[in-house]
Amino acid sequence: MANNNSTKAKNKPPITGCEKYEQAITDFAAGQKMDITKEELFEHLKNCKECRKDLTQWQDTMTVMKTEAFSKTPEGQAKMKGDFAKLKAKLDQVPAPGQPLQDKPAGVGNRINTADKYGTTAGIIWQYLGKHGKTGVAKIAADIHIDIDTVKYSVGWLFGQEKLCMSHETGEDYVWLVPAEMQKYQNIVLNKEREP
Amino acid sequence: MTAYCPYPETIGGRRPGQWVATGILERCPMPANEQLTDEALAFACSCNDDASYAALYERYYNHIGFYIKRNSVYKDQSFIDDTRGIIFFTVLSNLKQGRFTPKFPGSFKKYLFETAQRVVFDENRNRLKFVRPVTELFTEEELLDPDGLAYREVDPDDYEEIAARAKEVLAKLNSQEQRLVQLYFIEEMPPEDIIALKEFHNIKTVDVLKNKIYRIKQKLNPRT
């Protein structure tokens, strides 16, 4: 009999240090009370990479299970909708491309690509300069509510097309329309005024 | 310009890939959002389509929450909610402004999680700087993570893989075991309280319950 018992003991896999902590790891990951102290568990985890990995995996599984369960409850749905409503309110403040002025109605039909973005801005700057004459680049950006980088790109493009004159005075870049462009602008304004 | 066309078929009689190329400025009739790929929804967002923002948000709400919790020093709900808000705002406002062009299938997901990684790192750094005193920067659990939390590699598919594995294992459990998972693991109810519910005719003592839970853990163990 004693012989039989010793054979059984021999066949049994040896108990390693980690098996002792298996239960504690799952309890800790599940947020339950452990049979050992937290300090004891962490002392072991500091030296055992496998158990650390085990804990991470358990924590991940628990988090996903809890998240999935919560998201299906009415509270979970309400929370998500509430969070989205807050985000949407902020998102509505973001101007879409081609919607440089704050008072332009938001919404449909204003998606443009990058080239169009600078093109559209260039058009706005062209009209602005026709109306106001020589102006600083920073002031243009502030007045038309478009970021300074986009304004600079667009000014660069207009300059490359020989539509602008440029000067650097008192630390700032000033731009104005060349006479031919100014004439074009005035013609457009005159034509508009003549329209019934 | 050759852009990746997110739609395999024409929609509303037009190929959206052509819209990207030509910049046609109009809204298009869309199929149901559940059927659309991320890239198609991202494209619709750039047309300022409200339903598409909501669809992308709902699709990745849990994923991003999990990502933050997993990769952040801070795991409290308010931090997770704030950071998730910043991530989605960054991504969706960029979509709205046409700053993201899908280039290949899965490129939106990659973009979303790369943004998440950057924001989580920044938010952790900000909070470390301004909220917590330096002497108590990390809790013990955080120190145990050798991978350096926010420095971990981005793997957008983790959430889905873990969720699928958990679902698969849960499906193999009987109804009583599933209920125990709900009470013990998800609702974090102590064993004594579960017994007090008197819901299970064959579980009357804490020891029996612990034994049952031990067996469930064996089945749930991610290693097995």
Interface residues (C-beta under 8 A of the other chain):
Chain A: Q23 T26 A30 G31 Q32 K33 K38 F42 L45 K46 K49 R52 D54 L55 T56 Q57 W58 D60 T61 M62 T63 V64 M65 K66 T67 E68 A69 S71 M80 D83 F84 K86 L87 K88 K90 L91 V94 P95 A96 P97 G98 A106 G107 V108 G109 N110 R111 I112 N113 T114 A115 D116 K117
Chain B: M1 V20 G23 L25 E26 R27 S46 C47 N48 D50 Y53 A54 Y57 E58 Y61 N62 G65 F66 K69 R70 D81 R84 G85 F88 F89 L92 S93 K96 Q97 G98 E140 E141 L144 D145 P146 D158 Y159 I162 A163 R165 A166 L170 V181 Q182 Y184 F185 I186 E188 P190 P191 Y214 K217 L220 P222 R223
